[in-house]
């Protein structure tokens, strides 16, 4: 993974971590369930975005390389497994 993409994923994950810590604090303070749910949805969106960036980089680099080295079927199967998990 290239440094710029890695940095973007790290920022998304660290932001998610911070939001999760905030959600825990909100729950401990007996905050409104709707507010908690909105924050959880926000974290889920950040994690989904981070995961998409990882998959994107995997396709652009690892699979591309595997195809040129003629062992792309294995890498394509990995991505297909991920897509099936997303579709659930």
C-alpha positions in Angstrom: 0.0 0.0 0.0 1.3 3.4 -0.9 2.0 5.9 1.9 -0.7 8.3 0.9 -3.4 5.6 0.9 -2.0 4.1 4.1 -2.2 7.5 5.8 -5.8 8.0 4.6 -6.8 4.6 6.0 -5.0 5.3 9.3 -6.8 8.6 9.7 -10.2 7.0 9.1 -9.4 4.2 11.6 -8.1 6.6 14.2 -11.2 8.8 13.8 -13.3 5.8 14.2 -11.5 4.9 17.4 -12.0 8.4 18.8 -15.7 8.2 17.9 -16.1 4.8 19.6 -14.5 6.2 22.7 -17.0 9.1 22.6 -19.9 6.6 22.2 -18.7 4.7 25.2 -18.6 7.9 27.2 -22.0 8.8 26.0 -23.4 5.5 27.0 -21.8 5.7 30.5 -23.5 9.2 30.8 -26.9 7.6 29.9 -27.2 9.8 26.8 -30.1 9.5 24.4 -30.3 6.2 22.5 -31.0 8.0 19.2 -27.8 10.1 19.6 -25.8 6.9 20.3 -27.3 5.2 17.3 -26.4 8.1 15.0 -22.8 8.0 16.3 -22.6 4.3 15.7 -23.8 4.7 12.2 -21.2 7.4 11.7 -18.4 5.0 12.8 -19.8 2.2 10.6 -19.6 4.6 7.6 -16.0 5.5 8.4 -15.0 1.8 8.8 -16.8 1.0 5.5 -14.8 3.8 3.8 -11.5 2.6 5.2 -12.3 -1.0 4.1 -13.2 0.2 0.6 -9.8 2.0 0.4 -8.0 -1.1 1.4 -9.8 -3.2 -1.2 -9.2 -0.6 -3.8 -5.5 -0.6 -3.2 -5.5 -4.4 -3.1 -7.1 -4.5 -6.6 -4.9 -1.8 -8.0 -1.6 -3.2 -6.8 -1.7 -6.8 -5.5 -4.1 -8.2 -8.1 -2.6 -6.2 -11.0 0.8 -7.6 -10.0 -0.6 -11.2 -9.6 -2.1 -11.0 -13.1 1.2 -10.0 -14.6 2.8 -12.9 -12.8 0.1 -15.3 -14.0 -1.3 -16.2 -10.5 -4.2 -13.8 -10.5 -6.9 -16.4 -10.0 -6.1 -16.7 -6.4 -6.2 -12.9 -5.8 -9.4 -12.6 -7.8 -11.0 -15.3 -5.6 -9.9 -13.3 -2.5 -11.6 -10.2 -3.8 -14.7 -12.2 -4.8 -15.0 -13.5 -1.2 -14.8 -10.0 0.1 -17.5 -8.9 -2.3 -19.8 -11.7 -1.2 -19.3 -10.7 2.4 -20.2 -7.1 1.5 -23.4 -8.3 -0.3 -24.7 -10.1 2.8 
